[in-house]
């Protein structure tokens, strides 16, 4: 079925086509909100240029951070558009990464750091999809020269991420050039612009806004097209105020309530300090148990997520996790009657997780292994819960646990990587992040 382009897609397409046909060699940056149709625009440009050059020949080159799945999706989409246009019998595959229409060819080349792409020529058009994830050095050293001998037009597509990406760098250059010569080189369409032409898209993104919150890094970058900056606080003042609840701290389960727990395990062994003996030692890790009540009735009806109220913290500093086995089982099973327990099973934590699985049941205990990817998911989920008001911590009680928890929350920093993942931590010079990790694990 033929896909009609929306007005904002047509606007970009005409500018790119004019540069190609007039051999102006312009470089464009195109930011479109997630699922706003940048890949459809790209495929239809490729279709048009391939058929326009099918007799005289020439190459179009498209790059993306990975071949699978990103470029593979582009290949499949172009094949579909060729079929829709009635060119099924005119195109042929070549070398696994090329589509030929007559004498014209569309090459799909991975921009992964290890990919070997030097030597290809972009006679007609050079495109980079998800340009915010492509390394600057890779682009400037290996892809940009592909269009040098032909003064090929270049298009960088993507969404905003941080202020240091290839897309952001070229965008700023384009805006400066626009101020000088008046030629538009940067196109930006956030989710509200896309939603003007698609009511279903509006409904979906509004749901994401409710679920994530407008300040969530993924919503901010992918839908509002605003950059995120690392090295700042994980939670700003407004978010910390949202996290603060007005419910009391508890030390045992209440009848009829549902409780879950998360355990961040200390990294080292020590001489043993009990949970109420002293203020957490800033020089050593603690094992932290966080207990929360799940209230489905007070949850968000739009997302189906429960209200999560943290009701207890228990910590042990300088105590080996193995020496806590009996106490943990008693707290989780008898005192709190937990329905689910997430436990840090990274490294030496695997032993504690295995013990708890045997003692409490495999279906109740959920081991969690920290990797850059899994921690990133925790961070994004934590931010979404705070922004939506689904996560609350008990009101001030003057306890060492309460003070240490907020000490860590106030000092926690967020770090955003080029591949759209994040990390969060407390600078070791400023303290620990075991309470923070335990909160995120729930």
N, C-alpha and C positions, 0 to 999 in steps of 0.2 A: 504494500500500500504506500502510495506516494506521501511523503511527509512534507507538509507546508511549513516554511520558515516563518517565524514571528517577526514583527517589525524590527526589533532590536537585532535579530540575527541578520536580517536583510541589510541593515545599516552597516554592520561590520563587513558582510560579504561584498557589498559594493565597493567599500574602501579598499579591501584587499585586491579585488579583481581589477580595479582601476590601476593600482600600483603595478600589478603583474603585467597587464596588457600594455601599459605605457612604459614598462621597464624602468620604473622609478626606484626600485630597490629599497623601499621603505621597510622599517621594522615596526610591527604593531604589537601591542600588548592588549590582551582581551581577558578581562575578569568577568566571569558569569557565575552567579550563585549556583551552588550544587544542584545538579539535575535540571539546570536551566537551559540546556540545549547546546552547549559549546561543541560537543562531539558530533551532533547532528549538523551543525553549521560546517564543521571541518569536513565531514564526509561529503556534503553537497558541493563544497568548494572543490574538493578533489575530483568528484564526478565531472563537474563542469570543465575543469582545466584539463583533465585527461582527454575528454572528448574534443575539446578545442585544439589540442595538440596531437591528436592521434595520427595525423598525416606527416607533420614536420618532426615530431618526436621531442624527446626531452624528459628529464626526471623531475618528479616531485619527491621530497624526502620528508618523512614524518618521524620524529623521535618522541620517546616517552621514558620515564624513569625505569620501567621494566618492560620486557616483551610480553610476559604473561603475568597478570591478565591485561594490562593496559593496552599494549599495541594489538594484542589478539582481538580485543573488542573492536578496535578501529578497523582491523582487517575485515571482520565479519560485517560491520556496519557498511563499509564501502561496497562489499559484495552485494549486500541487500539493496543498496541504492542503485547499483548497476543493473540488477535484476528488475527493480521497479521501473527504471527508465527504458527497459527493453533491450539492454545490451548484454544479456546473458551469454549470447553466442560470440560476442566480440572480445571479451576479456579472457586472458589466460594467466595462470600462476607461473611464477618463475622463482627458483632458488629458495622457496619456502617463505620468503619475506617480501615478495614483490608481486604486484598486480600489473599486468601489461594490457593496455588498450591500444591496438594498432602499434605505432612506434613510441607511444608515450608510456612511461612507467611510473608507478607509485611505489617507492621503497619505504619499508618500515624498519627503523633501526633503533635498537635499545641504547639508552643513555646510561646504563649501569656503568659504574666506574671501570669494570673489567672488560666491557664490550669493545671489540675492535671494529671501528667504523671508518677509520681514515682511508681516504681514496675515493669515496663516493662524491658525486657532483649533483647539486640541486640546480638544474637549469631554470626551473619554472617557479618553484615555491619551496620554502623550508618552514616546516611547522614543528613546534615543540609543545606537546601536551603535558599538563601538570608541571609546568615549567618551574613552579616554586619548589619542586622536589629534585630538580636536576642540578648537579654540581656546576658552579660557575666555570671552573677550570675546564671541565669536560666540554661544556658548550663552546667556550671561546677558543679552545685549542683544537677541537675535533669537529664540531658541527658548524660553527660560524664560517670557517673557510670554505665550506662546501658550496656556498653561493657567491664566492668572491669573483670568479672569472665571468659570471653571467649577471652579476648585480641582481641576484634573486631577491624577491620579496620574502620577508621572514615574519612569521606570526608566532607569538608566545601566548599560549592559553593557560589559564589556571585560576585558582582562587588565592586569596591573600593568606599568608601564614605569618612569618616574622619579618622584621625590617631588613634582613640580610640575604634574602633569597635572590636567585637569578631574576625571577619575575619582578620583584620589587625594585631591583637595581635598574632593569631596563625600563620599567614604568616611570621611575623618576627622571631618567634621561629623556623619555618621550614627552613627559609633561614640560620639561625645560625647553625642548625643541618646539613644542606647540606654542609656547609663549613667544618664541622668537619668530617663527614663520607662519603661524596660524594653521598649519596642517595638522589635522587630528590624527594622532597615532595611538592614543590610549582610549579604550572603550571599557566601561564599567557598568554592570547591570546587577544590582543586588536583588534579593529575593522578592522585594515588593514590586520591582519593575517586572520581573518574570511573572509574578502572580496577577498582574494586570490582564494577562492574556490566558490565564489558566486558573480557574476557581478551585480545582482539585488540588493544585499545587499550593495555593494559599492555605487550604484546610490542613494539608500535611505539614507545612512549615510552621503554621501557628501551633500545631500540636508539639512540634519539636521545640519551639520557643517556650511553651509551657513546661515541657519535660526537662530541658537543659537550662533554661534561663538565658537572657540576652547576653550576659557577661561570660557565659561558658566559652572557653577557647574555640571549641568546634563550631558553635553557633556564630560566634563573633567573626571567625575567619571564613567559614564556608557559606554563610547566608547573608551576613551584614557586610562582608568583604572588608573587614577592618583587621589590622595586624594585631598579633599578640606579641608580648615582649617577655623574655625570660629574665631571671635574676630578680624579679619582683616578688612580693609576698604571694603565697599560694592563695590566701583569702584576704580580701581587703576589709576595711572596717565595716562596711555594710554587710558583707557576707559573714563576718564573725558575729555581728549582731543577730543575724538570722540563725546562726548555729546555737546561740544561747537560748536555752529553754527556760520555762518557769515551773517545771515539775520537780518534785523532790528527789533526792538521791535515796536509793533503797539498798538494803544489804541482804535481802532474801526475796524470793518470788512471792507475788501476791496471787491469791486464788483467781482462776479464770483468765489469767494473762498469758501471753505467748512471749517467750524469751529466746534470744539467740545470743551467741558469744563469738568473740574473735580473740585470738591469742597471738601476740608478736613475741617471739622468743629471744632471750638475751643471746648475744653472740659468744659470750665467754663464761667461764666458771669462776666462782669466788668463794668467800668464806661465809656467805649467808646473812641476809638481812631480811627481816620479815616485812609484810606489807604495811604495817602501821608503826614500825619501830623508829623510822626517821624519815626526813625529807629525802627524795630520790637523789642519789649520788651523781653529780654532774660528770664524774670522770668515768663512769662505767655504765654499760647498757643495763636495762631492766627487762624482765619478762613482764608484759602487761596483758592483763585480761580485761576486756571490755564487754560488758553485758548490756544488751538493749532490748527494749520491749517493742514488739511489732503490733501496731494498732491498725487493722485493716479498715475499721469503720471510719477512722479519721483520715484515711489515706486519700490520694488523689483519684477521683473517679475517671478522669480522662486517661491517665496512664496506668491505672490499676495497681499503682505502687502503694505500699503501706506507709503510715507515719512511723518513723523510727526514733525512739526515745532512749538515749543512753542513760541508764539508771545506776550503773556501778563501774568503778575502776578498781582493780586489785593489782598491785605491782610487787615485784620481788627484785631487789638489786643485789648482784653478786651471788646469786643462787643458781646452781646448775639446773637446767630444766628437768634432768632425770630425778633430782631429789624432790621435785614438786609433783610427781605423778599422782600420789595418793590424794594430795590436797586438791589438785585440779579436778580429779574425778569426783570428789565429794562436792566441790563447789558447782560443777557443771550438772551433776546428776541429782544430788539431793537438795542443795540449797536453791538452785535456780531452775531445775527441771528443763534445761535448754532443749529446744527442738532442732537446733542446728548449731554446729561449732566449726568455725573456720580457723585453721591453725597454720602458722608459718611452717612449711615443710622444706624450706630451703636449706641445703647443706646438712648440718648436724640436726636441724629441726625435723628431719625425716624420721628419726628415731622416736621423738616425742609424738609425732603425728601417728605413727604406726601403733604406738602403745595406746593412745586415746581411741583409735579405731577399734582395737581389740576390746578395750574396756567399755566403751560406750556404744559401739556398733558402727559398722562401716557406713550405713545409710545416714547416720547422724553427723559424723565427722567429715569435714571437707578439707583435705590437705591443699595448701596453696603454695606454689613454688614461684618465688620472685624472679622474673626476667625483665629486661627492659620493656618488652611488649606487655607483659602481664601487669607490671607496675603502672604502666601508662594507662591501661584500662581502668585500674583502680583509681588513679588520679582523676580521670575524666568522670567516672561514676560518682566519686566523692563530690566533685564540683557541681554536678547535676543535682545531686540530692540536697546540697546546701542551698543552691540557687532556687530550687523549687519549694524550699521550706519543708522538705520531708524529713530532715535530720535535725534533731535537737539534743542538746546535752543538759543534764540536770543543773538546777540553779545553784548559785554559789553557796558553799557550805563551809568555807574557810579551811578545808582539808588540804594536806600536802598534795594529794592526788589531783584535786581540782586545780590547784595553783600550777602544778607541773604540766598538766594537760594544756592549759591556756598559755603557759610559757612556750611550749612547743608550737602550738597553733599560730601564735603571734610571730614566731621566728621562722616558720616554714617558708621555703622559697619554691617557686615553680620554675622549671627549665624546659624549654620547648626545642625539639630537635627538627632538623629539616624534613624528616620523613613523617611529619605530622604525629609524632608521639611526644609524650611529655614525661618528666620525672619530677619528683618532689622530695624535699629533704630539709633538714636543719643543718646549717654549717656546723661541723664538729667543734669549731672554736666557740660556738654559741650554745651548744647543748646537744641533746639526743632527739631522736624522732620516733621512739618506740611507742609512745602514746598515739602519735599521729598515724603510724603504720597500723596499729591495732584498730584505730577508728576506721581507716580505709578498708580494712579486711572484711568488715561485716557484710 
